[in-house]
Amino acid sequence: MKLKQSLKQGLVIGGLILAATLVTYSAHANVYATNIKLNGSATNVLAAAGDSVTISYILNEPASLGVTIQVLSGTMVVRSLNVTNNGAGTQVGTNSVVWDGKDANSNYVALGAYSVRITAASSGYTSWTQTTVDGDATYVWSGRGIAVDQNTNSIYFGRIFVANSDLGPSPDLRAGDVVGVLRMNADASPADEGVSSTGQDGHAWTGNFVSPWKLTVSADDYVYVDDLVNAGEVYRWDPTFSSNALLYVLQTNNQPSGAQLSGPAVAGSGTNTEIWMADSFSTDGILKWGVTSNGTCAANDKGATVVGLGTNHSFSAVALDKYGNIYTCQSISAAGDSSPRVFRYPAYDPSTNANVAETNPVWAVGAGDDTYGGANGISVDPTGTYVAVCFEGIGSLLPDNGNIKILYATNGAALANLDLGISMDNQPYTEHQNTDCAWDAVGNVYYIDDWYGYWRAFSPPGTNQATTVAVMQVLVQPPAPPVITGFSVTNGTVTLFFTGSASDTVTSLSVVSAAVVTGGYSPVAASNITQVSPGHFSATFPANGPARFYRIQR
């Protein structure tokens, strides 16, 4: 029985940073800014010259070496705002800074479009370190799939998706108990649309530990989800999981006879999208499908077999690197089995492969090693350098030897093991049942430990930094015309009270008058303008002559 099923309902295990075994690792950019908004908006914002703009963002972990927010006109940096010393603006979660609309010389910027670029830096850790906290925010009752949006051109960049495939004990209290797809920001906070997609996505998930199953995010910002209840069907949504975005991509008429399709991995975008699936039941191996102009697989297209393993073996997951190399694993259930467990195959090219499935891997590892048992999830980092593989454990050893390994993509050699034999968060348990894994765009790895019932993020070691450019821009426009708000006449002196913009000065404004409202207007002699506060002014001048109409002219 799983740990989470054997403990009392409602238990939250506290968060202790976990150091893992380190072999060697080059620094990745672990901390990064996501969910950048301007004045609370995820779209372009209009600002009058001189207006301040609030820039908010989410950090996935603390930026111990500070954050730099740059305002750019084209490629030219016009202002840099630096936040250091672990102060406000460098903390995990939502941060905000205010740009006062000025350039580096304290002058208000000219009219035009301005973009925002945020660089977060950290001294990092000495070894792989858990950066999430086990608790309600990362809880999932029956986690089967996890993915992270790596699309830097999306406002959903850094969003985390987790598939929960069975009804937990408290669906009214905990989103992780609700069958469906969970949506979290990079700091594990709820997405703006809420955590669970159920009731919003337009799909009837059946649970039963297979619906939903694995999932991935494409380069063009679609989330593809495998529903394994009918031998593996693929549905697609946008990152909000709106029912209006639901598309039935790979249907039952696309399934080869006897197949059980686990995946998907997705390559390409638009009409060049390819859907890759592992046949975890028969001997079809790894298959791929193209899509039609509407984003779905053509009716009755059974896919092309790209990799075949042979009799008595079956693949459980598939991943692709940016070069097209194919990574897969098989879930060995017998202790001591001499079969390899994790594989890399060359990129598939029909013109050179003569449309024949590949059978010879570049490397195959894990033979006879039960710490590679029950391989059930695989993912390659964005650089194509490292491969993460999740293992549930084997037979009577399950889940005592469940773990997640980081391998070198070039040769399959083990780089690090994140939790084998390690108790989590001061609990006396060393069992793990890891079901799926994913990478974000900057080198952090995420995985689901189904034994404990949490998804976790781990940061690799080393000093690091990452830069994120906001999708939206600040459009600085001319300020609104000055407005006269009041007047008085005392001892022959007229005083006008009026508002302008924060960028207005006494020398940029003048008082004009005319005999009739339609003009023409000319400057008022002996007028004196005083600034009361930013954007607020008064003007005085002698009261003499006939009645006049007055305006403030910029």
C-alpha positions as CSV (number, residue, x, y, z in Angstrom):
1,M,0.0,0.0,0.0
2,K,1.2,3.5,-0.8
3,L,2.5,5.7,2.0
4,K,-0.2,8.3,1.3
5,Q,-2.9,5.6,1.4
6,S,-1.6,4.2,4.7
7,L,-1.4,7.5,6.5
8,K,-4.3,9.5,7.9
9,Q,-6.2,11.7,5.6
10,G,-5.0,15.4,5.6
11,L,-1.4,14.7,6.5
12,V,1.0,17.3,5.1
13,I,4.6,16.4,5.2
14,G,6.8,19.3,6.0
15,G,9.5,20.6,3.6
16,L,13.1,19.9,4.2
17,I,15.7,20.7,1.5
18,L,17.1,17.4,0.2
19,A,20.6,17.1,-1.0
20,A,21.2,14.3,-3.5
21,T,24.2,12.4,-4.7
22,L,26.3,14.5,-7.0
23,V,28.8,13.2,-9.6
24,T,29.5,16.3,-11.6
25,Y,27.4,18.9,-13.2
26,S,27.8,22.1,-15.1
27,A,25.8,25.1,-13.9
28,H,22.3,25.6,-15.3
29,A,20.1,28.6,-14.9
30,N,18.0,27.3,-12.0
31,V,16.2,30.5,-10.9
32,Y,14.1,32.4,-13.4
33,A,11.2,34.9,-13.7
34,T,7.8,33.9,-15.1
35,N,4.3,35.3,-15.2
36,I,5.6,38.8,-16.0
37,K,2.8,41.4,-15.9
38,L,2.7,45.1,-16.3
39,N,0.2,47.0,-14.1
40,G,-1.3,43.6,-13.5
41,S,-2.0,42.9,-17.1
42,A,-0.7,40.1,-19.3
43,T,-1.2,42.2,-22.5
44,N,0.3,45.5,-23.7
45,V,-0.4,48.4,-21.4
46,L,-0.9,52.1,-22.2
47,A,1.0,54.6,-20.1
48,A,1.1,58.4,-20.4
49,A,4.5,60.0,-20.5
50,G,5.6,60.3,-16.9
51,D,3.3,57.6,-15.6
52,S,4.8,54.9,-13.3
53,V,4.4,51.2,-14.3
54,T,4.3,48.3,-11.8
55,I,6.3,45.3,-13.1
56,S,5.4,42.0,-11.4
57,Y,6.9,38.5,-11.8
58,I,7.1,35.1,-10.1
59,L,10.4,33.5,-9.1
60,N,10.5,29.8,-8.9
61,E,13.1,30.0,-6.1
62,P,15.0,32.8,-4.3
63,A,17.3,34.9,-6.4
64,S,20.1,35.1,-3.8
65,L,22.4,37.1,-6.2
66,G,19.7,39.6,-7.1
67,V,17.3,40.5,-9.9
68,T,17.9,43.1,-12.6
69,I,14.9,44.6,-14.4
70,Q,15.8,46.3,-17.6
71,V,13.5,48.6,-19.7
72,L,14.4,48.6,-23.3
73,S,13.6,50.7,-26.4
74,G,14.3,48.2,-29.1
75,T,17.6,46.7,-28.2
76,M,18.8,49.7,-26.2
77,V,18.6,49.6,-22.4
78,V,17.1,52.9,-21.2
79,R,16.8,52.0,-17.5
80,S,18.0,49.2,-15.2
81,L,16.5,48.5,-11.8
82,N,18.5,46.4,-9.5
83,V,17.2,44.4,-6.5
84,T,19.8,42.8,-4.3
85,N,20.6,41.5,-0.8
86,N,17.7,39.0,-0.7
87,G,15.3,41.9,-0.4
88,A,11.8,42.5,-1.8
89,G,11.9,41.5,-5.5
90,T,14.3,38.5,-5.0
91,Q,12.0,36.1,-3.1
92,V,10.3,32.9,-4.3
93,G,6.8,33.7,-5.4
94,T,5.3,37.0,-6.7
95,N,7.5,40.1,-6.6
96,S,7.0,43.6,-8.0
97,V,9.0,46.7,-8.7
98,V,7.9,50.1,-9.9
99,W,9.4,51.8,-12.9
100,D,8.9,55.6,-12.6
101,G,8.9,56.1,-16.4
102,K,12.4,57.7,-16.4
103,D,15.6,56.7,-18.2
104,A,19.0,56.3,-16.6
105,N,19.5,60.1,-16.6
106,S,16.3,60.7,-14.6
107,N,14.5,62.1,-17.7
108,Y,11.1,60.8,-18.6
109,V,11.3,58.5,-21.6
110,A,10.1,59.6,-25.0
111,L,6.9,58.3,-26.6
112,G,7.1,54.8,-28.0
113,A,7.1,51.1,-27.1
114,Y,9.2,49.7,-24.3
115,S,9.9,46.1,-23.4
116,V,10.9,44.6,-20.1
117,R,13.7,42.1,-19.5
118,I,14.2,40.4,-16.1
119,T,17.4,38.6,-15.1
120,A,17.4,36.6,-11.9
121,A,20.7,35.2,-10.5
122,S,21.5,32.7,-7.7
123,S,24.5,31.3,-5.9
124,G,22.7,28.0,-6.3
125,Y,23.4,24.8,-4.4
126,T,26.3,22.5,-3.9
127,S,24.3,19.5,-5.1
128,W,20.9,18.7,-6.6
129,T,18.4,20.2,-4.2
130,Q,14.7,20.1,-3.8
131,T,13.2,23.6,-4.2
132,T,9.5,22.8,-3.7
133,V,7.9,22.1,-0.4
134,D,5.8,18.9,0.1
135,G,2.4,20.2,1.0
136,D,-1.1,21.0,-0.4
137,A,0.4,23.1,-3.2
138,T,2.4,20.1,-4.6
139,Y,0.0,17.3,-3.6
140,V,-1.3,14.9,-6.1
141,W,-3.2,11.7,-5.2
142,S,-2.4,9.6,-8.2
143,G,0.1,11.5,-10.4
144,R,0.8,9.9,-13.7
145,G,2.2,12.7,-15.9
146,I,4.0,16.0,-15.4
147,A,5.1,18.7,-17.9
148,V,6.4,22.3,-17.9
149,D,5.7,25.0,-20.5
150,Q,9.1,25.9,-22.0
151,N,7.7,28.4,-24.5
152,T,9.5,31.7,-23.8
153,N,7.1,33.5,-26.1
154,S,4.1,32.6,-24.0
155,I,2.6,34.3,-21.0
156,Y,2.3,30.7,-19.6
157,F,6.0,30.2,-19.7
158,G,7.0,28.1,-16.7
159,R,3.5,26.8,-16.0
160,I,3.4,23.3,-14.5
161,F,0.9,20.6,-15.5
162,V,0.3,17.4,-13.5
163,A,-2.1,14.6,-14.4
164,N,-4.1,13.2,-11.5
165,S,-5.7,9.9,-12.5
166,D,-7.7,8.8,-9.5
167,L,-10.2,10.3,-7.1
168,G,-8.5,11.1,-3.8
169,P,-10.1,11.1,-0.3
170,S,-10.9,14.9,-0.1
171,P,-11.8,16.3,-3.6
172,D,-13.8,19.1,-1.9
173,L,-10.8,20.3,0.0
174,R,-7.7,19.5,-2.1
175,A,-7.3,20.1,-5.8
176,G,-4.8,17.2,-6.0
177,D,-7.7,14.8,-5.1
178,V,-9.7,15.8,-8.1
179,V,-9.4,13.7,-11.3
180,G,-8.0,15.9,-14.1
181,V,-5.1,18.1,-15.0
182,L,-3.6,20.3,-12.3
183,R,-2.2,23.8,-13.3
184,M,0.4,25.6,-11.2
185,N,2.7,28.5,-11.6
186,A,6.5,28.1,-11.4
187,D,6.4,28.7,-7.6
188,A,3.7,26.0,-7.2
189,S,1.0,28.7,-6.6
190,P,-2.4,28.1,-8.3
191,A,-2.8,29.2,-11.9
192,D,-5.1,32.2,-12.5
193,E,-7.8,29.8,-13.8
194,G,-7.6,27.6,-10.7
195,V,-5.7,24.4,-10.0
196,S,-7.9,21.6,-11.4
197,S,-9.0,21.6,-15.0
198,T,-12.1,19.5,-14.2
199,G,-15.3,21.2,-15.1
200,Q,-13.4,23.6,-17.4
201,D,-11.7,21.4,-20.0
202,G,-14.8,19.8,-21.5
203,H,-13.5,16.2,-21.2
204,A,-14.9,13.4,-19.0
205,W,-11.9,11.9,-17.2
206,T,-12.6,8.4,-15.9
207,G,-9.7,8.1,-13.5
208,N,-9.0,4.4,-12.7
209,F,-5.3,5.3,-12.5
210,V,-5.0,5.8,-16.3
211,S,-7.2,8.8,-17.2
212,P,-5.4,11.3,-17.6
213,W,-2.1,9.7,-18.2
214,K,1.1,11.3,-19.6
215,L,1.2,14.8,-21.0
216,T,3.6,17.3,-22.7
217,V,3.6,20.9,-23.9
218,S,4.5,21.6,-27.6
219,A,6.7,24.4,-28.8
220,D,3.6,26.3,-29.9
221,D,2.1,26.2,-26.5
222,Y,-0.4,23.4,-26.7
223,V,-0.8,20.8,-23.9
224,Y,-1.2,17.3,-25.3
225,V,-2.7,14.7,-22.9
226,D,-2.8,10.9,-23.2
227,D,-6.1,9.4,-22.0
228,L,-5.1,5.7,-21.6
229,V,-8.6,4.4,-20.7
230,N,-9.2,3.6,-24.4
231,A,-5.8,2.2,-25.2
232,G,-4.3,5.6,-25.6
233,E,-6.0,8.6,-27.1
234,V,-4.5,12.1,-27.3
235,Y,-6.3,15.3,-26.7
236,R,-5.0,18.9,-27.0
237,W,-5.7,22.1,-25.1
238,D,-4.3,25.6,-24.7
239,P,-2.5,26.1,-21.4
240,T,-5.7,27.4,-19.7
241,F,-7.5,24.1,-20.5
242,S,-10.5,25.9,-21.8
243,S,-13.2,23.6,-23.2
244,N,-13.2,25.9,-26.3
245,A,-9.7,24.8,-27.0
246,L,-10.3,21.1,-26.7
247,L,-9.2,19.1,-29.8
248,Y,-9.3,15.3,-30.2
249,V,-6.0,14.7,-31.9
250,L,-5.2,10.9,-31.9
251,Q,-8.4,8.9,-32.0
252,T,-9.3,5.3,-31.6
253,N,-9.2,4.8,-35.4
254,N,-5.5,5.8,-35.2
255,Q,-4.5,3.0,-32.9
256,P,-2.8,-0.1,-34.2
257,S,-4.5,-3.3,-33.3
258,G,-3.6,-4.5,-29.8
259,A,-1.6,-1.4,-29.0
260,Q,-1.6,0.5,-25.6
261,L,-0.2,3.9,-26.5
262,S,1.7,5.7,-23.8
263,G,2.9,9.2,-24.3
264,P,2.9,11.6,-26.0
265,A,6.1,13.3,-27.1
266,V,5.5,16.1,-29.5
267,A,8.0,17.4,-32.1
268,G,7.5,20.5,-34.4
269,S,4.6,22.9,-34.4
270,G,1.6,23.8,-36.6
271,T,1.1,21.5,-39.6
272,N,4.6,20.1,-39.0
273,T,3.6,18.7,-35.6
274,E,4.4,15.0,-35.0
275,I,2.9,12.9,-32.3
276,W,5.2,10.2,-30.8
277,M,3.8,7.3,-28.7
278,A,5.3,4.2,-27.0
279,D,3.4,1.0,-27.4
280,S,3.5,-0.4,-23.9
281,F,1.5,-3.5,-24.6
282,S,2.3,-5.1,-28.0
283,T,5.6,-5.1,-30.0
284,D,5.0,-2.0,-32.1
285,G,7.7,-0.1,-30.3
286,I,7.8,3.7,-30.9
287,L,5.3,5.1,-33.4
288,K,4.8,8.6,-34.8
289,W,2.0,10.4,-36.6
290,G,1.8,13.6,-38.5
291,V,-1.2,16.0,-38.2
292,T,-3.5,17.5,-40.8
293,S,-4.2,21.2,-41.3
294,N,-6.7,21.1,-38.4
295,G,-4.2,19.7,-35.9
296,T,-5.6,16.1,-35.8
297,C,-4.2,12.8,-37.1
298,A,-5.7,11.8,-40.4
299,A,-8.6,9.3,-40.0
300,N,-7.4,5.7,-39.9
301,D,-3.7,6.7,-40.0
302,K,-2.1,4.0,-37.8
303,G,1.2,5.8,-37.5
304,A,4.7,4.8,-38.6
305,T,6.8,2.4,-36.5
306,V,10.1,4.2,-35.9
307,V,11.7,2.0,-33.3
308,G,11.0,-1.7,-32.7
309,L,12.3,-3.7,-29.7
310,G,11.1,-7.2,-30.5
311,T,9.3,-10.0,-28.7
312,N,8.8,-10.0,-24.9
313,H,9.6,-6.3,-24.5
314,S,7.6,-3.2,-24.6
315,F,8.3,0.5,-24.2
316,S,6.6,2.6,-21.5
317,A,7.5,6.2,-22.4
318,V,9.2,8.2,-25.1
319,A,11.1,11.5,-25.4
320,L,12.9,13.4,-28.1
321,D,15.8,15.9,-27.8
322,K,16.2,19.0,-30.0
323,Y,18.2,17.0,-32.5
324,G,15.5,14.4,-33.0
325,N,17.3,11.6,-31.1
326,I,14.8,9.2,-29.5
327,Y,14.9,8.2,-25.8
328,T,12.7,5.5,-24.4
329,C,12.5,3.0,-21.5
330,Q,10.8,-0.2,-20.6
331,S,9.2,-1.2,-17.4
332,I,10.9,-4.4,-16.2
333,S,8.8,-6.1,-13.5
334,A,11.1,-9.1,-12.7
335,A,14.0,-8.7,-10.3
336,G,17.4,-9.5,-11.9
337,D,16.1,-9.4,-15.5
338,S,19.1,-9.0,-17.8
339,S,17.3,-6.8,-20.3
340,P,18.4,-3.1,-20.6
341,R,15.9,-0.6,-19.3
342,V,16.8,2.8,-20.9
343,F,17.7,3.4,-24.5
344,R,18.7,6.1,-27.0
345,Y,18.1,5.6,-30.7
346,P,19.3,7.8,-33.5
347,A,17.1,10.5,-35.0
348,Y,14.8,8.9,-37.6
349,D,15.0,9.9,-41.2
350,P,12.7,8.0,-43.6
351,S,15.1,8.7,-46.5
352,T,18.0,7.0,-44.8
353,N,16.1,4.5,-42.8
354,A,14.1,3.3,-45.9
355,N,11.0,3.5,-43.8
356,V,12.2,0.6,-41.7
357,A,12.0,0.7,-37.9
358,E,15.3,1.2,-36.0
359,T,16.4,-1.7,-33.8
360,N,19.9,-0.8,-32.8
361,P,20.2,1.7,-30.0
362,V,23.1,4.1,-29.7
363,W,23.2,3.0,-26.1
364,A,21.2,0.8,-23.7
365,V,21.7,0.8,-19.9
366,G,20.3,-0.7,-16.7
367,A,20.5,-4.4,-17.6
368,G,20.3,-6.5,-14.5
369,D,20.2,-3.4,-12.2
370,D,17.0,-3.4,-10.2
371,T,17.4,0.3,-9.4
372,Y,16.4,0.7,-13.0
373,G,13.2,-1.3,-12.4
374,G,9.7,-0.1,-13.4
375,A,10.9,2.6,-15.7
376,N,7.8,4.6,-16.4
377,G,8.7,8.2,-17.4
378,I,11.5,9.8,-19.4
379,S,12.4,13.3,-20.4
380,V,15.4,15.2,-22.0
381,D,16.6,18.6,-20.9
382,P,16.2,21.5,-23.5
383,T,19.9,21.4,-24.3
384,G,19.9,17.7,-25.2
385,T,22.6,17.1,-22.6
386,Y,20.8,15.2,-19.8
387,V,18.1,12.6,-19.6
388,A,15.8,12.1,-16.5
389,V,14.2,8.7,-16.0
390,C,11.6,7.8,-13.3
391,F,11.5,4.3,-11.8
392,E,8.7,2.8,-9.7
393,G,10.6,-0.1,-8.4
394,I,10.4,-3.9,-9.0
395,G,8.3,-6.7,-7.7
396,S,8.8,-7.4,-4.0
397,L,11.3,-4.5,-3.9
398,L,8.6,-2.1,-5.0
399,P,8.8,0.7,-4.0
400,D,12.0,0.2,-2.0
401,N,14.2,0.8,-5.0
402,G,12.0,3.4,-6.8
403,N,14.0,6.5,-7.7
404,I,14.8,9.2,-10.4
405,K,18.1,9.1,-12.2
406,I,19.8,11.8,-14.3
407,L,21.8,10.3,-17.1
408,Y,24.2,11.7,-19.7
409,A,22.4,11.9,-23.1
410,T,25.6,11.0,-25.0
411,N,26.2,7.6,-23.4
412,G,23.6,6.9,-20.7
413,A,26.1,7.0,-17.9
414,A,24.5,7.9,-14.5
415,L,25.2,11.5,-13.4
416,A,23.0,11.7,-10.3
417,N,20.4,9.8,-8.3
418,L,17.9,12.0,-6.6
419,D,16.2,9.9,-4.0
420,L,17.2,6.3,-4.0
421,G,17.1,5.1,-0.4
422,I,16.6,8.6,0.9
423,S,13.9,9.5,3.4
424,M,11.9,12.6,2.4
425,D,11.3,15.4,4.8
426,N,12.4,13.7,8.0
427,Q,10.0,10.8,7.5
428,P,11.3,7.3,8.3
429,Y,10.4,6.0,4.9
430,T,12.9,5.5,2.1
431,E,10.4,4.1,-0.4
432,H,9.7,6.0,-3.7
433,Q,7.4,5.2,-6.6
434,N,8.3,7.7,-9.3
435,T,5.9,7.8,-12.2
436,D,7.0,10.7,-14.5
437,C,9.4,13.5,-15.0
438,A,10.0,16.7,-17.0
439,W,12.4,19.6,-17.4
440,D,11.7,23.3,-17.5
441,A,13.4,25.7,-19.9
442,V,16.4,26.5,-17.6
443,G,17.5,23.1,-16.4
444,N,15.4,22.2,-13.3
445,V,13.9,18.7,-13.2
446,Y,10.4,17.9,-12.0
447,Y,9.0,14.5,-11.1
448,I,6.1,12.8,-9.4
449,D,6.7,10.5,-6.3
450,D,3.4,8.6,-6.2
451,W,4.4,6.8,-3.0
452,Y,4.4,10.1,-1.1
453,G,1.8,11.8,-3.3
454,Y,3.7,14.9,-4.3
455,W,5.3,16.4,-7.4
456,R,8.7,17.9,-6.7
457,A,11.2,20.2,-8.4
458,F,15.0,19.8,-8.1
459,S,17.6,22.4,-8.9
460,P,21.0,21.3,-10.1
461,P,24.1,22.7,-8.4
462,G,26.1,25.8,-9.4
463,T,25.9,29.5,-9.6
464,N,23.4,30.5,-12.3
465,Q,21.2,33.1,-13.9
466,A,18.4,33.3,-16.4
467,T,16.8,36.0,-18.4
468,T,13.1,36.3,-19.3
469,V,11.7,38.9,-21.7
470,A,8.1,39.9,-21.1
471,V,5.6,39.0,-23.9
472,M,3.8,42.4,-23.5
473,Q,5.1,45.9,-23.8
474,V,4.6,49.4,-22.3
475,L,3.2,51.8,-24.9
476,V,4.1,55.3,-23.8
477,Q,1.7,57.8,-25.3
478,P,1.2,61.5,-25.1
479,P,-0.2,62.6,-21.7
480,A,-3.7,63.8,-21.4
481,P,-4.3,67.5,-21.8
482,P,-4.1,69.6,-18.6
483,V,-7.4,70.1,-16.9
484,I,-8.4,73.2,-14.9
485,T,-9.9,71.9,-11.7
486,G,-10.7,75.2,-9.9
487,F,-10.1,78.9,-9.6
488,S,-10.2,81.8,-7.2
489,V,-10.0,85.6,-7.4
490,T,-8.4,87.4,-4.4
491,N,-7.3,91.1,-4.2
492,G,-7.1,91.4,-7.9
493,T,-5.2,88.2,-8.5
494,V,-6.6,85.1,-10.4
495,T,-5.5,81.7,-9.3
496,L,-6.1,78.7,-11.5
497,F,-5.7,75.1,-10.2
498,F,-5.0,72.4,-12.7
499,T,-3.7,68.9,-13.2
500,G,-1.2,67.7,-15.8
501,S,1.1,64.7,-16.1
502,A,3.9,63.6,-13.8
503,S,6.3,64.6,-16.5
504,D,5.0,68.2,-16.8
505,T,7.2,71.0,-15.4
506,V,6.4,74.6,-14.9
507,T,8.4,75.5,-17.9
508,S,6.5,73.1,-20.2
509,L,3.1,74.7,-19.4
510,S,1.7,78.1,-20.1
511,V,-1.6,80.0,-19.5
512,V,-3.4,81.3,-22.6
513,S,-6.7,83.2,-23.0
514,A,-9.1,84.4,-25.6
515,A,-12.1,86.8,-25.7
516,V,-14.3,84.0,-27.1
517,V,-14.2,80.3,-26.4
518,T,-13.3,79.4,-29.9
519,G,-10.2,81.6,-29.8
520,G,-7.8,82.6,-30.8
521,Y,-5.8,82.1,-27.6
522,S,-2.6,83.9,-26.7
523,P,-0.3,83.8,-23.7
524,V,-1.4,85.6,-20.5
525,A,1.1,88.3,-19.6
526,A,2.6,88.2,-16.1
527,S,1.3,84.6,-15.4
528,N,3.3,82.6,-12.9
529,I,3.0,78.8,-12.7
530,T,3.9,76.8,-9.6
531,Q,4.1,73.0,-9.1
532,V,2.1,72.0,-6.0
533,S,3.0,68.3,-6.3
534,P,3.8,65.9,-9.2
535,G,1.0,66.4,-11.8
536,H,-0.7,69.2,-9.8
537,F,-0.1,72.9,-10.5
538,S,-1.4,76.5,-9.9
539,A,-1.1,79.6,-12.0
540,T,-1.6,83.2,-10.9
541,F,-2.0,86.4,-12.9
542,P,-3.6,89.8,-12.5
543,A,-7.4,90.1,-12.8
544,N,-8.0,93.1,-15.2
545,G,-9.8,93.9,-18.4
546,P,-12.9,92.3,-19.8
547,A,-14.0,88.7,-19.2
548,R,-11.7,86.1,-20.8
549,F,-11.6,82.3,-21.4
550,Y,-8.6,80.5,-20.1
551,R,-6.8,77.3,-21.0
552,I,-3.6,75.6,-19.9
553,Q,-1.4,74.8,-22.9
554,R,1.4,72.2,-22.9
